Amino acid sequence: GADDKDLIQSHHSGDHDRTGFQQDLHLILPFDRLRELVDAGELGSIAETHYSFLGGSPPGDMERFAHKVADRMKLEAVDTVLLCPV
């Protein structure tokens, strides 16, 4: 399953406040809640791989990357996606 300690946020910008993420990862990726849902039988599992996109990217430019990510998620048998805006 996902290991919180393996996650990093590499985006650096004066317009992007990383304080919340640095204090509590679960503000942007709620792994504790997801694990609770797995334990309760509401979810089967949490995917091994997680993806993110830089919000300032033009959507049209990101389309081919979104298709690649979708293909990879299909290979991991992902059937539900949680979108977390940061």
N, C-alpha and C positions, 0 to 999 in steps of 0.2 A: 504494500500500500504506500500511499504518499508519506514522505517523511518531511516534516516542516523544516528541519534543519538544512535540507538540500536546496531550499528556495532562496533566490537572491533577487533583488530588484536593481537592475543595472541602469535604469533610465535616470539621467541627471539633467535637471533643468531648474532654472530659477523660478519657473512657473509651476513646478510640481513639488508639493510638500510631501516629503517621505516620512515625516514624524510619526504619523499614525501607524504605518506599516512597520516601522522600526520598533514601536512599542508593543504592537499586537498584530501579528500576521493574520489572525482570524478576522480582522476588519475587512480584508480584501479577498481572502480565500478561507472560508469557514470550515476547515478540516475537522474541528471538534464536532460541529453540528452534523457534518456528513458522516463521520464515524458513528455518531449516535443513531443516525438513520439506518446505517448498515446493521448495527447491533440490534435495532428494533425490527429488522426484516423489511423495512420500507425501501431500501436500496440493496441491490445485490452486492455491489462493491464500489470502490473508488478507483478510477483509472490510474494507471501507473504514470502516465505522462499528462502534463498540463501545459496549456498554450496561452500566449498573450500577444496582443498587437498594440503597437503604439497608437494612442488615440488621435494624434495629429496627422496621421497618414491619410492621404486621399483614398476614399473607399474603392474607387475604380482601380487604383494601383495595387490594392491589397487583395483583389478578387482571386488572383491565381494562387496566392499564399493560403487564402481561406479554403480553396479547393484541396490543396495539398494537406492541410491540417484535417479537413473532413475525411479525406481518404485514409489518413493515418489513424484517426479515431475509429473508423469502420474496421480497420484491421485489428484494433484492440477491443472490438465488439461493444463500443460505447453506444448506448441507446438513449441517453439523456444528457443534456449539456446545461451547465450552470454558467450563466453570463454574469460576471462581476465587474462592473465599471469601477475604475480606480481614479 
